[in-house]
Amino acid sequence: MSPLVMKIAPWLLLVMSNVFMTFAWYGHLKGKPMALPVAIISSWLIALPEYLLAVPANRIGHAVYSTAELKVGQEFITLMVFMLFSYFYLGEAIKWSTVAGFGLIVAGVAVIFYFR
């Protein structure tokens, strides 16, 4: 695998993984309420593709990035996917306090990548 692919592939896989993860964890909150056992089973079924993407992302990424870099990068991706999901899928407003809090977390991500 080329060095460029090894640098980019983990992040693309983690973005896709986080879309599945976000739907698995929060998708059942929209629309008609479903029975808790149905929500749990359907979430598990949605989470399987998440794992099928996240595990290779971390395996490939670990050849280029430290585990700390992979983790904070994944958290950054999670926050971005979650904010878009909340707004577009759940119809929730994005508050300034949410953006500020996420911004502080992003600052932490920047510190870890800047001082590698």
C-alpha distances in whole Angstrom, upper triangle without the diagonal:
4,7,8,7,7,10,11,10,12,15,15,15,18,20,20,21,24,25,26,27,29,31,31,33,35,35,38,40,41,43,45,45,44,45,43,42,41,39,37,36,35,33,31,30,29,27,25,23,22,21,19,17,18,17,13,13,15,13,9,12,14,11,12,15,18,20,23,20,19,22,24,21,22,25,25,24,26,29,28,27,31,33,32,32,36,37,36,36,39,40,41,42,39,42,42,42,38,37,38,37,34,34,35,32,29,31,30,26,27,29,26,23,26,27,23
4,5,5,6,9,10,10,13,15,15,16,19,20,21,22,24,26,27,28,30,32,32,34,36,36,39,41,42,44,47,47,46,47,45,44,43,41,39,39,37,35,34,33,31,29,28,25,24,24,22,19,20,19,16,15,16,15,11,12,14,12,11,15,18,20,23,20,19,22,24,21,22,25,25,23,26,29,28,27,31,32,31,33,36,37,36,36,39,41,41,41,39,41,41,41,38,36,37,36,33,33,34,31,28,30,29,25,25,27,25,22,24,25,22
4,5,5,6,9,10,12,14,15,16,18,19,21,22,24,25,27,27,29,31,32,33,35,36,39,40,41,44,47,47,46,47,45,44,43,41,39,39,37,35,34,33,31,29,28,25,24,24,22,19,19,19,16,14,15,14,11,11,12,10,8,12,15,18,20,17,16,20,21,18,20,23,23,22,25,27,26,26,29,31,30,32,35,36,35,36,38,40,40,40,37,39,39,39,36,34,35,34,30,30,31,28,26,27,26,22,22,24,21,18,20,21,18
4,5,5,6,8,11,12,12,14,16,17,19,20,22,23,25,26,28,30,31,32,33,34,37,39,39,42,44,45,44,46,44,43,42,39,38,38,36,34,33,32,30,28,27,25,23,23,22,19,19,19,16,14,16,15,12,11,14,12,10,13,16,19,20,17,16,20,20,17,19,22,21,20,23,25,23,24,27,28,28,29,32,33,32,33,36,37,37,37,35,37,36,36,33,31,33,32,28,28,29,27,24,25,25,21,21,23,21,17,19,21,19
4,5,5,5,9,10,10,11,14,15,16,17,20,21,22,23,25,27,28,30,31,31,35,36,36,39,42,42,41,43,41,40,39,36,35,35,33,31,30,29,27,25,24,21,20,20,18,15,16,16,13,11,13,13,9,10,13,11,10,13,17,18,20,17,15,19,20,17,17,21,20,18,21,24,22,22,26,27,26,27,31,31,30,31,34,35,36,36,34,36,36,36,33,31,33,32,28,28,29,27,24,26,25,22,22,24,22,19,21,23,20
4,6,6,7,9,11,11,13,15,16,17,19,21,22,23,25,27,27,29,30,31,34,36,37,39,42,42,41,42,40,39,38,36,34,34,32,30,29,28,26,24,23,21,19,19,17,14,14,14,11,9,11,10,6,6,9,8,7,10,13,15,17,14,13,16,18,15,16,19,19,18,20,23,22,22,25,27,27,27,31,32,31,32,34,36,36,36,34,36,36,35,32,31,32,31,27,27,28,25,23,24,24,20,20,22,19,17,19,21,18
4,6,7,8,10,11,12,14,16,17,18,20,22,22,24,26,27,28,30,30,34,35,36,39,41,41,41,42,40,39,38,36,34,34,33,30,29,29,27,25,24,22,20,20,19,16,15,15,13,10,11,12,8,7,10,9,6,8,12,14,15,12,11,15,15,12,14,17,16,15,19,21,20,20,23,25,24,26,29,30,29,30,32,34,34,34,31,33,33,32,29,28,29,28,24,24,25,22,20,21,20,17,17,19,16,13,16,18,15
4,6,6,7,9,10,11,13,14,16,17,19,20,21,24,25,26,27,28,31,32,33,36,38,39,38,40,38,38,36,33,33,32,30,28,28,27,24,23,23,20,18,18,17,14,14,15,13,10,12,13,10,9,12,12,10,11,14,16,17,13,12,15,15,12,13,16,15,13,17,19,17,18,21,22,22,23,26,27,26,27,30,31,31,31,29,31,31,31,28,26,27,27,23,23,24,22,19,21,21,17,17,20,18,15,18,20,18
4,5,5,6,8,10,11,12,14,16,17,18,20,22,23,24,26,26,29,31,31,34,37,37,36,37,35,35,33,31,30,30,28,25,25,24,21,20,19,16,15,15,14,10,11,12,9,7,10,11,8,8,11,12,11,12,15,15,17,14,12,15,16,13,13,16,16,14,16,19,18,17,21,23,22,22,26,27,26,26,29,31,31,32,29,32,32,32,29,27,29,28,24,25,26,23,21,23,23,19,20,22,20,17,20,22,20
4,6,5,6,9,10,10,12,14,15,16,18,20,21,22,24,24,27,29,30,33,35,35,34,35,33,33,32,29,28,28,26,23,23,22,20,18,18,15,13,13,12,9,8,10,8,4,6,8,6,5,9,10,10,10,12,12,14,11,8,11,13,10,9,13,13,11,14,17,16,16,19,21,20,21,24,26,25,25,27,29,29,30,28,30,30,30,26,25,27,25,22,22,23,20,18,21,20,16,18,20,17,15,19,20,18
4,5,5,6,9,10,10,12,14,15,16,18,20,20,22,23,26,27,28,31,34,33,33,34,32,32,31,28,27,28,26,23,23,23,20,18,18,16,13,14,14,10,10,12,11,7,9,12,10,8,12,13,12,11,13,13,14,11,9,11,11,8,8,11,11,8,11,14,13,13,16,18,17,18,21,22,22,23,25,26,26,27,24,27,27,27,23,22,23,22,19,19,21,18,15,18,18,14,15,18,16,14,17,19,18
4,5,5,6,9,10,11,13,14,16,17,19,20,21,21,25,26,26,29,32,32,32,33,32,32,30,27,27,27,24,22,22,21,18,17,17,14,12,14,13,9,10,13,11,8,11,13,11,11,14,16,14,14,17,17,18,15,12,14,15,11,11,14,13,10,12,15,13,12,16,18,17,17,21,22,21,21,24,25,26,27,25,27,28,28,24,23,25,24,21,21,23,20,18,21,21,17,19,22,20,18,21,23,21
4,5,5,6,9,10,11,12,14,16,17,18,20,20,23,25,26,28,31,31,30,31,29,29,27,25,24,24,22,19,19,18,16,14,14,11,9,10,9,6,7,9,8,5,9,11,10,10,13,15,15,14,17,16,17,15,12,13,15,12,10,14,14,11,12,16,15,13,16,19,18,18,21,22,22,21,24,26,26,28,26,28,29,29,25,24,27,25,22,23,24,21,20,23,22,18,20,23,21,19,22,24,22
4,5,5,6,9,10,10,12,14,15,16,18,18,22,23,24,27,29,29,28,30,28,28,26,24,22,23,21,18,18,18,15,13,14,11,9,10,10,7,6,9,9,6,8,11,11,10,13,15,15,14,15,14,15,13,9,10,12,9,7,10,10,7,9,12,12,10,13,16,15,15,18,20,20,20,22,24,24,25,23,25,26,26,22,21,23,22,18,20,21,18,16,20,19,15,18,20,18,17,20,22,20
4,5,5,6,9,10,11,13,14,15,16,17,20,21,22,25,28,28,27,29,27,28,26,23,23,23,21,18,19,18,15,14,15,12,10,12,13,9,9,13,13,10,12,15,14,13,16,18,17,16,18,17,17,15,12,13,13,10,8,10,10,6,8,11,9,8,11,13,12,13,16,17,17,17,19,21,21,22,20,23,24,24,20,19,22,21,17,18,20,17,16,19,19,16,18,21,19,18,21,24,22
4,5,5,7,9,10,11,13,15,16,15,19,20,21,23,26,26,25,27,26,26,24,21,21,21,18,16,16,15,12,12,12,9,8,10,10,7,9,12,12,10,13,15,15,15,18,20,19,19,20,19,20,18,15,15,16,13,11,13,13,10,10,13,12,9,12,15,14,13,16,18,17,16,19,21,22,23,22,25,26,26,23,22,25,23,20,22,24,21,19,23,23,20,22,25,23,22,25,27,26
4,5,5,6,9,10,11,12,14,14,17,19,20,23,25,25,24,25,23,23,22,19,18,18,16,14,14,13,10,9,10,7,4,7,8,5,6,9,10,9,11,14,14,14,16,19,19,18,19,17,18,17,13,13,15,13,10,12,13,10,9,13,13,10,12,15,15,14,17,19,18,17,19,22,22,24,23,25,27,26,22,22,25,23,20,22,23,20,19,23,22,19,22,24,22,21,25,27,25
4,5,5,6,8,9,10,12,12,16,17,18,21,24,23,23,24,22,23,21,18,18,18,16,13,14,14,11,10,12,10,7,10,11,9,8,12,13,11,13,16,17,16,18,21,20,19,19,17,18,16,13,13,13,12,8,9,10,7,6,9,10,7,8,12,12,11,13,16,15,15,16,19,19,20,19,22,23,22,19,19,21,19,16,19,20,17,17,20,19,17,20,22,21,20,24,26,24
4,5,5,6,9,10,11,10,14,15,16,19,21,21,21,23,21,22,20,17,17,18,15,13,14,14,10,10,12,10,8,11,13,11,11,15,16,14,16,19,19,19,21,24,23,22,23,21,21,20,17,16,17,15,12,13,13,9,8,11,10,6,8,11,10,8,12,14,13,12,14,16,17,19,18,21,23,23,19,19,22,21,18,20,22,19,19,22,22,20,22,25,24,23,27,29,28
4,6,5,6,9,10,9,12,15,15,18,20,20,19,21,19,19,17,14,14,14,12,9,10,10,6,6,9,7,5,9,10,9,10,13,15,14,16,19,19,19,22,24,24,23,24,22,22,21,18,17,18,17,13,14,16,12,11,14,14,10,11,14,13,11,14,16,15,13,15,18,19,22,21,24,26,26,22,22,25,23,20,23,25,22,22,25,25,22,25,28,26,26,29,31,30
4,5,5,6,8,9,12,14,15,18,20,19,19,20,18,18,17,14,13,14,12,9,10,11,7,6,9,9,6,9,11,10,10,13,15,14,15,18,19,19,21,24,24,22,22,20,20,20,16,15,16,15,12,12,14,11,9,12,13,10,10,13,13,11,13,16,16,14,15,18,18,21,20,23,24,24,20,21,23,21,18,21,23,19,20,23,22,20,24,26,24,24,28,29,28
4,5,5,6,7,10,11,13,16,18,18,17,19,17,18,17,13,14,15,13,10,12,13,9,9,12,12,9,12,15,14,13,16,18,17,18,21,22,21,23,26,26,24,24,22,21,21,18,16,17,16,13,12,13,11,8,10,11,7,6,10,10,8,9,13,13,11,11,15,15,17,16,19,21,21,17,18,21,19,16,19,21,18,19,22,22,20,23,26,24,25,28,30,29
4,6,5,4,8,9,10,13,15,15,15,17,15,16,14,11,12,13,10,8,11,11,7,8,12,11,10,13,15,14,15,18,20,19,20,23,24,24,26,29,29,27,27,25,25,24,21,20,21,19,16,16,17,14,12,13,14,10,9,12,12,8,10,13,12,10,11,14,15,18,18,21,24,23,20,21,24,22,20,23,25,22,22,26,26,24,27,29,28,28,31,33,32
4,6,6,8,10,12,15,16,15,14,15,13,13,12,9,9,10,7,4,7,8,5,6,9,10,9,11,14,14,14,17,19,19,20,23,24,24,25,29,29,27,27,24,25,24,21,20,21,20,16,16,18,16,13,15,16,13,12,15,15,12,13,17,16,13,13,17,18,21,21,23,26,25,21,23,26,23,21,25,26,23,24,27,26,25,28,30,29,29,32,34,33
4,6,7,9,11,15,16,14,14,15,12,14,13,9,9,11,10,6,9,11,9,8,12,13,11,13,16,16,15,18,21,20,21,24,25,24,26,29,29,27,27,24,24,24,21,19,20,20,16,15,17,15,12,13,15,12,10,14,15,11,12,15,16,13,13,16,16,19,19,21,23,22,19,21,23,21,19,22,23,21,22,25,24,23,27,29,27,28,31,33,32
4,6,6,8,11,13,12,13,14,13,15,14,10,11,13,11,9,12,13,11,11,15,16,14,17,19,19,18,21,24,22,23,26,28,27,29,32,31,29,29,26,26,26,23,21,21,21,18,16,18,16,13,13,15,12,9,12,12,9,9,12,13,10,9,13,12,16,16,18,21,20,17,19,22,20,18,22,23,21,22,26,25,24,27,29,29,29,32,34,34
4,5,6,9,11,11,11,14,13,14,12,9,11,13,10,8,12,12,10,11,15,15,14,17,19,19,19,22,24,23,25,28,28,28,30,33,33,31,31,29,28,28,25,23,24,23,20,19,20,18,15,16,16,13,11,13,13,9,10,13,12,8,8,12,13,17,17,20,23,23,20,21,24,23,21,24,26,24,24,28,28,27,30,32,31,31,34,36,36
4,5,8,8,8,7,10,10,11,9,6,9,11,9,8,12,13,11,13,16,17,16,19,21,21,22,24,27,26,27,30,31,31,33,36,36,34,34,31,31,31,28,26,26,26,23,22,23,21,18,19,19,16,14,16,16,12,12,15,15,11,10,14,15,18,20,22,25,25,22,24,27,25,24,27,29,26,27,31,31,30,33,35,34,35,38,39,39
4,7,8,7,9,11,11,14,12,9,12,14,12,11,15,16,14,16,19,20,19,21,24,24,24,26,29,28,29,32,33,32,34,37,37,35,35,32,31,31,29,26,26,26,23,22,23,21,18,18,19,16,13,15,15,12,10,13,13,10,8,11,12,15,17,19,23,22,19,22,25,23,22,25,27,25,26,30,30,29,32,34,34,34,37,39,39
4,7,8,10,13,14,16,14,11,15,16,14,13,17,17,15,17,21,21,20,23,25,25,25,28,30,29,31,34,34,34,36,39,38,36,37,34,33,33,30,28,28,28,25,23,24,22,19,19,19,16,14,15,15,11,10,12,11,8,6,9,11,15,17,19,23,23,20,22,25,24,23,26,28,27,28,31,31,31,33,36,35,36,39,41,40
4,6,9,13,14,17,14,12,16,17,15,15,19,19,17,20,23,23,23,26,27,27,28,31,33,32,34,37,37,37,39,42,42,40,40,37,37,36,34,32,32,31,28,27,28,25,23,23,23,20,18,19,18,14,14,15,14,10,9,11,13,17,20,22,26,26,24,26,29,28,27,30,32,31,31,35,35,34,37,40,39,39,42,44,44
4,6,10,12,15,12,11,15,16,14,15,19,19,18,21,23,24,24,27,29,29,30,32,35,34,36,38,39,39,41,44,44,42,42,39,39,39,36,34,34,34,31,30,30,28,25,26,26,23,21,22,21,18,17,18,17,14,13,15,17,20,23,25,29,29,26,29,32,30,30,33,35,33,34,38,38,37,40,42,42,42,45,47,47
4,7,9,12,10,9,13,14,13,14,17,18,18,20,23,24,23,26,28,29,29,31,34,33,35,37,39,38,40,43,43,41,41,38,38,38,35,33,33,33,30,29,30,28,25,25,26,23,21,22,22,18,17,19,19,16,14,16,17,21,23,25,29,28,26,29,31,30,29,33,34,32,34,37,37,36,39,41,41,41,44,46,46
4,6,8,6,6,10,11,10,12,15,15,16,18,20,22,22,24,26,27,27,30,32,32,33,36,37,37,39,42,42,41,40,37,37,37,35,32,33,33,30,29,30,28,25,26,27,24,21,23,23,20,19,22,21,17,16,19,20,24,26,28,31,31,28,31,33,31,30,34,35,33,34,38,37,37,40,42,41,42,45,46,46
4,6,5,6,9,10,11,12,14,16,17,18,20,23,23,24,27,28,28,30,33,33,34,36,38,38,39,43,43,41,41,37,38,38,35,33,34,34,31,30,32,30,26,28,29,26,24,26,26,22,22,24,24,20,19,22,23,27,28,30,34,32,30,33,35,33,32,36,36,34,36,39,38,38,41,43,42,43,46,47,46
4,5,5,6,9,10,10,12,14,15,16,19,21,21,22,25,26,26,28,31,31,31,34,36,36,37,40,41,39,38,34,35,35,33,30,31,32,28,27,29,28,24,25,27,24,22,24,25,21,21,24,24,20,19,22,22,26,27,29,32,31,28,31,33,30,30,33,34,32,34,37,36,35,39,40,39,40,43,44,44
4,5,5,6,9,10,11,12,14,15,17,20,20,21,23,25,25,26,29,30,30,32,35,35,36,39,40,38,38,34,35,36,33,30,32,32,29,28,30,29,25,27,29,26,24,26,27,23,23,26,26,22,21,25,25,29,30,32,35,34,31,33,35,33,32,35,36,33,35,38,37,36,40,41,40,41,44,45,44
4,5,5,6,8,10,11,12,14,16,18,19,20,22,24,24,26,28,29,30,32,34,34,36,39,40,38,38,34,35,36,32,30,32,32,28,28,30,28,24,26,27,24,22,25,25,21,22,25,24,20,19,23,24,28,29,31,34,33,30,33,35,33,31,35,36,33,35,38,37,36,39,41,40,40,44,45,44
4,6,5,6,9,10,10,12,14,17,16,18,20,22,22,24,27,27,28,30,32,32,33,36,37,35,35,32,32,32,29,27,29,28,25,24,26,24,21,23,24,21,19,22,22,18,18,21,21,17,16,20,21,24,25,28,31,30,26,29,31,29,28,31,32,30,31,34,33,32,36,38,36,37,40,42,41
4,6,5,6,9,10,10,13,15,15,16,19,20,20,22,25,25,26,28,30,30,31,34,35,33,33,29,30,31,28,25,27,27,24,23,26,24,20,22,24,21,19,22,23,19,20,23,23,19,19,22,23,26,27,29,32,30,27,29,32,29,28,31,32,29,31,34,32,31,35,37,35,36,39,40,39
4,5,5,6,9,10,11,14,15,15,17,19,20,21,24,25,26,27,29,30,31,34,35,34,34,30,31,32,29,27,29,28,25,25,27,25,22,24,26,22,21,25,24,21,22,25,24,21,21,24,25,29,29,32,34,33,30,32,34,32,30,34,34,31,33,36,35,33,37,38,36,37,41,42,40
4,5,5,6,9,10,12,13,15,16,18,19,21,23,24,25,27,28,29,31,33,34,33,33,30,31,31,28,26,28,27,23,24,26,23,20,23,23,20,19,22,22,18,19,22,21,17,18,22,23,26,27,30,33,32,28,30,33,30,29,32,33,30,31,35,34,32,35,37,36,36,39,41,39
4,5,5,6,9,11,11,12,15,16,16,18,21,21,22,24,26,26,28,31,31,30,30,27,27,28,24,22,24,24,20,20,22,20,17,19,20,17,16,19,19,16,17,20,20,16,16,20,21,24,25,27,30,29,25,27,30,27,25,29,30,27,28,31,30,28,32,34,32,32,36,37,36
4,5,5,6,9,10,10,13,15,15,16,19,20,20,22,24,25,26,29,30,29,29,25,27,27,24,22,24,24,20,21,23,21,18,21,22,19,18,22,22,19,20,23,23,20,20,24,24,28,28,30,32,31,28,29,32,29,27,30,31,28,29,32,31,29,32,34,32,32,36,37,36
4,5,6,8,9,11,12,14,15,16,18,20,21,22,24,25,27,29,31,30,30,27,28,28,25,24,26,25,21,22,24,22,19,22,23,19,19,23,22,19,21,24,22,19,20,24,25,28,29,31,34,33,29,31,33,31,29,32,33,30,30,34,32,30,34,36,34,34,37,39,37
4,6,6,7,10,11,12,13,15,17,18,19,21,23,23,25,28,29,27,28,25,26,26,22,21,23,22,18,19,21,18,16,19,19,16,16,19,18,15,18,20,19,16,17,21,22,25,25,28,31,30,26,27,30,28,25,29,30,27,27,31,30,27,31,33,31,31,34,36,34
4,6,5,6,9,10,10,12,15,15,16,18,20,20,22,25,26,24,25,22,23,23,19,18,20,20,16,17,19,17,14,17,18,15,15,19,19,16,18,21,20,18,19,22,23,26,25,28,30,29,25,26,29,26,24,27,28,25,25,28,27,25,28,30,28,28,32,33,31
4,5,5,6,9,10,11,13,14,16,17,19,20,21,24,25,24,25,22,24,24,20,19,22,21,17,19,21,19,17,20,21,18,18,22,22,19,22,25,23,21,22,26,27,29,29,31,33,32,29,30,32,30,27,30,31,27,27,31,29,27,30,32,29,29,33,34,32
4,5,5,6,9,10,11,12,14,16,17,18,20,22,24,23,24,21,23,23,19,19,21,19,16,18,20,17,16,19,19,16,17,21,20,18,21,23,22,20,22,25,26,28,28,31,33,32,28,29,31,29,26,29,30,26,26,30,28,26,29,31,28,28,32,33,31
4,5,5,6,9,10,11,12,14,16,16,18,21,21,20,21,18,20,19,16,15,17,16,13,15,16,14,12,16,16,13,15,18,18,16,19,21,20,18,20,23,24,26,25,28,29,29,25,25,28,25,23,25,26,23,23,26,25,22,25,27,25,25,28,30,28
4,5,5,6,9,10,10,12,14,15,16,19,20,19,20,17,19,19,15,15,18,17,13,15,18,15,14,18,19,16,17,21,21,19,22,25,24,22,24,27,27,29,28,30,32,31,27,28,30,27,24,27,27,24,24,27,25,23,26,27,25,25,28,29,27
4,6,6,7,9,11,11,13,15,16,18,20,20,21,18,21,20,16,17,20,18,15,18,20,17,17,20,21,18,20,23,23,21,24,26,25,24,25,29,29,31,30,33,34,34,30,30,32,30,27,29,30,26,26,29,27,25,27,29,26,26,30,31,28
4,6,6,6,9,10,11,12,14,16,17,17,18,16,19,18,14,15,17,15,12,15,17,14,14,18,18,15,17,21,20,19,22,24,23,22,24,27,27,29,28,31,32,31,27,27,29,27,24,26,27,24,23,26,25,22,24,26,24,23,26,28,25
4,6,5,6,9,10,10,12,15,16,15,15,13,15,14,11,11,14,12,9,12,14,12,12,16,16,15,16,20,20,19,22,24,24,23,24,27,27,29,27,29,30,29,26,25,27,25,22,24,25,21,20,23,22,19,22,23,21,20,24,25,23
4,5,5,6,9,10,11,13,15,14,15,13,15,15,12,12,16,14,12,15,17,15,15,19,20,18,20,23,23,23,25,28,27,26,28,31,31,32,30,33,34,32,29,29,30,28,25,27,27,23,23,26,24,21,23,25,22,21,25,26,23
4,5,5,6,8,10,11,13,14,15,13,16,16,12,14,17,15,13,17,18,16,17,21,21,19,22,25,24,24,27,29,28,27,29,32,32,34,32,34,35,34,31,30,32,30,26,28,28,25,24,26,25,21,24,25,22,21,25,26,23
4,6,5,6,8,10,11,11,13,12,14,13,9,11,14,11,10,14,15,13,14,18,18,17,19,22,22,22,24,26,26,26,27,30,30,31,29,31,32,31,27,27,28,26,23,24,25,21,20,23,21,18,20,22,19,18,21,23,20
4,5,5,6,9,10,9,10,8,11,10,7,9,12,11,10,13,15,14,15,18,19,18,20,23,23,23,26,28,28,27,29,32,31,32,30,32,32,31,28,27,28,26,23,24,24,21,20,22,20,17,19,20,17,16,20,21,18
4,6,5,7,10,10,11,10,13,13,10,12,16,14,13,17,19,17,18,22,22,22,24,27,27,27,29,32,31,31,32,35,35,36,34,36,36,35,31,31,32,30,27,28,28,24,23,25,23,20,22,23,20,19,22,23,19
4,6,6,8,9,11,11,14,13,10,13,16,14,14,17,18,17,19,22,22,21,24,26,26,27,29,31,31,31,33,35,35,36,33,36,36,35,32,31,32,30,27,27,28,24,23,25,23,20,21,23,19,18,21,22,18
4,5,5,6,8,9,11,9,7,10,13,11,11,15,15,15,17,19,20,20,22,24,25,25,28,30,30,30,31,33,33,34,31,33,33,32,29,28,29,27,24,24,24,21,19,21,19,16,18,19,16,14,17,18,15
4,5,5,6,7,10,9,8,11,13,12,13,16,17,17,19,21,22,22,24,27,27,28,30,32,32,32,34,36,35,36,33,35,35,33,30,29,30,28,25,26,25,22,21,22,20,17,18,19,15,14,18,17,14
4,6,8,10,13,12,11,14,16,15,16,19,20,20,22,24,25,25,27,29,30,30,33,35,35,35,37,39,38,39,36,38,37,36,33,32,33,31,28,28,28,25,23,24,22,19,20,21,17,16,18,18,15
4,7,10,12,10,9,13,14,13,15,18,18,18,20,23,23,23,26,28,28,29,32,33,33,34,36,37,37,37,34,36,35,34,31,30,30,29,26,25,25,22,21,22,20,17,17,18,15,12,15,15,12
4,6,8,6,6,10,11,10,12,15,15,16,18,20,20,21,24,25,26,27,29,31,32,32,34,35,34,34,31,33,32,31,28,27,27,25,22,22,22,19,17,18,16,13,14,15,11,10,13,13,9
4,5,5,6,9,10,11,12,14,15,16,18,20,21,22,24,26,27,28,30,32,33,33,34,36,35,35,32,33,32,30,28,27,27,25,22,22,21,18,17,18,15,13,14,14,10,10,13,12,9
4,5,5,6,9,10,10,12,14,15,16,18,20,21,22,24,26,26,28,30,31,31,32,34,33,33,30,31,31,29,26,26,26,23,21,21,20,17,17,18,15,13,15,15,11,12,15,14,12
4,5,5,6,8,10,11,12,14,15,17,18,20,21,23,25,25,27,29,30,30,31,33,31,31,28,29,28,26,24,23,23,20,18,18,17,14,14,14,11,9,12,11,8,9,12,12,10
4,5,5,6,8,10,10,12,14,15,17,18,20,21,23,24,25,27,28,29,30,31,30,30,27,28,27,25,23,22,22,20,17,17,16,13,12,13,11,8,10,10,7,7,10,11,8
4,6,5,6,9,10,10,12,14,15,16,18,20,21,22,24,26,27,27,28,30,29,29,26,27,27,26,23,22,23,20,17,18,18,14,14,15,13,10,12,13,10,10,14,14,12
4,5,5,6,9,10,10,12,14,15,16,18,20,21,22,24,25,25,26,28,27,27,24,25,25,23,21,20,20,18,15,17,16,12,12,14,11,9,12,13,10,11,15,15,14
4,5,5,6,9,10,11,12,14,15,17,19,20,21,23,24,25,25,27,25,25,22,23,22,21,18,17,17,15,12,13,12,9,9,10,8,5,9,10,8,9,12,13,12
4,5,5,6,9,10,11,12,14,16,17,18,20,22,23,23,24,26,24,25,22,23,22,21,18,17,18,16,13,14,14,11,9,11,10,7,9,11,9,9,12,14,13
4,5,5,6,9,10,10,12,14,15,16,18,20,21,21,22,24,23,23,21,22,22,21,18,17,19,17,13,15,15,12,11,14,12,10,13,15,13,13,16,18,16
4,5,5,6,9,10,10,12,14,15,16,18,20,20,20,22,21,21,18,19,19,18,15,14,15,13,10,12,12,8,9,12,10,8,12,14,12,13,16,18,17
4,5,5,6,9,10,11,13,14,15,17,18,19,20,21,20,20,16,18,17,17,14,12,14,12,8,10,11,8,6,10,10,7,10,13,12,12,15,17,17
4,5,5,6,8,10,11,12,14,16,16,17,18,20,19,19,17,19,19,19,15,14,16,15,11,12,14,11,10,13,13,11,13,16,15,14,17,20,19
4,6,5,6,8,10,10,12,14,15,15,16,18,17,18,15,17,18,17,14,14,16,14,10,13,14,11,11,15,14,12,15,18,17,17,20,22,21
4,6,5,6,9,10,10,12,14,15,15,16,15,15,12,14,14,14,10,10,12,10,7,10,11,9,9,13,13,12,14,17,17,17,20,22,22
4,5,5,6,9,10,11,12,14,15,15,14,14,12,14,15,15,11,10,13,12,9,10,13,11,10,14,15,13,15,18,18,18,20,23,23
4,6,5,6,9,10,10,11,13,14,14,15,13,16,17,17,13,13,16,15,12,14,17,14,13,17,18,16,18,21,21,20,23,25,25
4,5,5,6,8,10,10,10,12,11,12,11,13,15,15,11,12,15,13,11,14,16,14,14,18,18,17,19,22,22,22,24,27,27
4,5,5,6,9,10,10,11,9,9,7,10,12,12,9,9,12,12,9,12,15,13,13,17,18,17,19,22,22,22,24,27,27
4,6,5,6,8,9,10,10,10,9,13,14,16,12,12,15,15,13,15,18,17,16,19,21,19,21,24,24,24,26,29,29
4,5,5,5,7,8,9,11,11,14,17,17,14,14,18,17,15,17,20,18,18,22,22,21,23,26,26,26,28,31,31
4,6,6,5,6,5,8,8,11,14,15,11,13,16,15,14,17,19,18,18,22,23,22,24,27,27,27,29,32,32
4,6,6,5,5,6,7,10,13,15,12,12,16,16,15,17,20,19,19,22,24,23,25,28,28,28,30,33,33
4,6,5,8,9,10,14,17,18,16,16,20,20,18,20,23,22,21,25,26,25,27,30,30,30,32,35,35
4,6,8,11,12,16,19,20,17,18,21,21,19,22,24,23,23,27,27,26,28,31,31,31,33,36,36
4,6,9,11,14,18,18,15,17,20,20,18,21,24,23,23,27,27,27,29,32,32,32,34,37,37
4,7,9,12,16,17,15,16,20,20,19,21,24,23,24,27,28,27,29,32,33,33,35,37,38
4,7,9,13,14,12,13,16,16,16,19,21,21,21,24,26,25,27,30,31,31,33,35,36
4,6,10,11,10,11,14,15,15,17,19,20,20,23,24,25,26,29,30,30,32,34,35
4,7,8,7,7,11,12,11,13,16,16,16,19,21,21,22,25,26,27,28,31,32
4,5,5,7,9,10,11,12,15,16,17,18,20,21,22,25,26,27,28,31,32
4,5,5,6,9,10,10,12,14,15,16,19,20,21,23,25,25,26,28,30
4,5,5,6,8,10,11,12,14,15,17,19,20,21,23,25,25,27,29
4,5,5,6,8,10,11,12,14,16,17,18,20,22,23,24,26,28
4,6,5,6,9,10,10,12,14,15,16,18,20,21,22,24,26
4,5,5,6,9,10,10,13,14,15,17,19,20,21,23,25
4,5,5,7,9,10,11,13,14,16,17,19,20,22,23
4,5,5,6,9,10,11,12,14,16,17,18,20,22
4,5,5,6,9,10,10,12,14,15,16,18,20
4,5,5,7,9,10,11,13,15,15,17,19
4,5,5,6,9,10,11,13,14,16,17
4,5,5,6,9,10,11,12,14,16
4,5,5,6,9,10,10,12,14
4,5,5,6,9,10,11,13
4,5,5,6,9,10,11
4,5,5,6,8,10
4,6,5,6,8
4,6,6,6
4,6,5
4,6
4
